[in-house]
Amino acid sequence: MTKNFGPEYVRAIAPYQAGKPIAEVAREFGLQEDAIVKLASNENPFGVPESAKAAMSAAAAELGRYPDANGFDLKAALSARYNVPADWVTLGNGSNDILEIAAHAFVERGQSVVYSQYSFAVYALATQGVGARHIVVPAKAHGHDLDAMLAAIAEDTRLVFIANPNNPTGTFIPAADIEAFLQKVPASVVVVLDEAYNEFLAAENQFESADWVKKYPNLLVSRTFSKAYGLAGLRVGFAIAQPALTDLMNRIRQPFNVNSLAQAAAIAALNDKEFLAKSATNNAAGYRQFTEAFEQLGLEYVPSYGNFVLVKVGEDTGAGARVNLSLLKQGVIVRPVGNYGLPEWLRISIGLPQENAVLIAALTKALAES
Ligand SMILES: *Cc1c(COP(=O)(O)O)cnc(C)c1O
């Protein structure tokens, strides 16, 4: 008999299920790594921007030293870009780190956290990790039901997570709805607005949420360099909030949570407007490529505002796993979402046109077998 270590709320955590790495699929299915197409983790298909590679080469000479614990240069760049004071910025080892730090900084064990059904898996992990109570609000049309979320806020609620656009469903909440929500949320409840896919939004949907931070002392906006900026492997994200929140975030975070290469690369990527524009253009074209194919195949999908699409690949609860296995055998990695309670669906990241074409052909074959 082994002893049970740790608190019950830690033992109850269901570990995060990441997209399968290319090398693992190659080993498991006896495939060549370079023949595999990975559309599983919403990464940028262009990879690391050249500007960021150059910045990292320059920064590599100093790797014998600790990184700047305060991220002075990166915070200065973000401060200029978002027009907020530098001390309103908190850096994270990926925005995942920001979400975890927020849970630790603002929520006590036994208090509650509100988030939506079908929203990002890390909200449940961060909540569970501090021994808090989950208030999971049923989704509306696969997206956030802000009225229901507002009504679900309890006396002991300290944090609300909102993903906009949402992962894994790709749904989007217009600016006016978010602002109406912010006006009504009790001032004692911290709202984390997680905008990991913001840079993919079309111009007409763009809004500057950093400006809301000036109006709402309980708002924390979270962004990442992992998606549109192509730096997923480096782990850099950041939060913008007023000092009352930022100060607490800074007490909880590890002193050196963002490494030197990541800080240098993020500054370069932030200023690389061309790379960002190229990524957005490719994404819009890939979205059309996917959705036209899904319509031809008669597949239901959730209209997406991110760099991925949630598509229904069958009517039975085994459909997602079955089609996923067929895709893996054909060397295409996508994301099954059974762990989100969506076992009939797959989440597919938008790649380069040729990668998208490989996915469409493999999916067509998988559905014919299914
Ligand atoms: C990918 C993602 C993140 C986290 O990305 P990091 O790599 O940790 O910055 C956060 N929120 C959502 C909704 C995501 O999809």
The ligand as an SDF file (V2000), in Angstrom:
LIG
                    3D

 15 15  0  0  0  0  0  0  0  0999 V2000
   -2.5090   28.6950  -25.9760 C   0  0  0  0  0  0  0  0  0  0  0  0
   -3.3550   29.3980  -24.9720 C   0  0  0  0  0  0  0  0  0  0  0  0
   -2.8100   29.9990  -23.8290 C   0  0  0  0  0  0  0  0  0  0  0  0
   -1.4490   29.7890  -23.3120 C   0  0  0  0  0  0  0  0  0  0  0  0
   -0.4300   29.8710  -24.1150 O   0  0  0  0  0  0  0  0  0  0  0  0
    1.0400   30.0500  -23.5580 P   0  0  0  0  0  0  0  0  0  0  0  0
    1.8550   29.2850  -24.5190 O   0  0  0  0  0  0  0  0  0  0  0  0
    1.1280   29.4870  -22.1750 O   0  0  0  0  0  0  0  0  0  0  0  0
    1.2590   31.5150  -23.5780 O   0  0  0  0  0  0  0  0  0  0  0  0
   -3.6390   30.7190  -22.9950 C   0  0  0  0  0  0  0  0  0  0  0  0
   -4.9360   30.8190  -23.2310 N   0  0  0  0  0  0  0  0  0  0  0  0
   -5.5170   30.2460  -24.2790 C   0  0  0  0  0  0  0  0  0  0  0  0
   -6.9620   30.4060  -24.4780 C   0  0  0  0  0  0  0  0  0  0  0  0
   -4.7410   29.4910  -25.1680 C   0  0  0  0  0  0  0  0  0  0  0  0
   -5.3320   28.8750  -26.1840 O   0  0  0  0  0  0  0  0  0  0  0  0
  1  2  1  0
  2  3  1  0
  2 14  2  0
  3  4  1  0
  3 10  2  0
  4  5  1  0
  5  6  1  0
  6  7  2  0
  6  8  1  0
  6  9  1  0
 10 11  1  0
 11 12  2  0
 12 13  1  0
 12 14  1  0
 14 15  1  0
M  END
$$$$
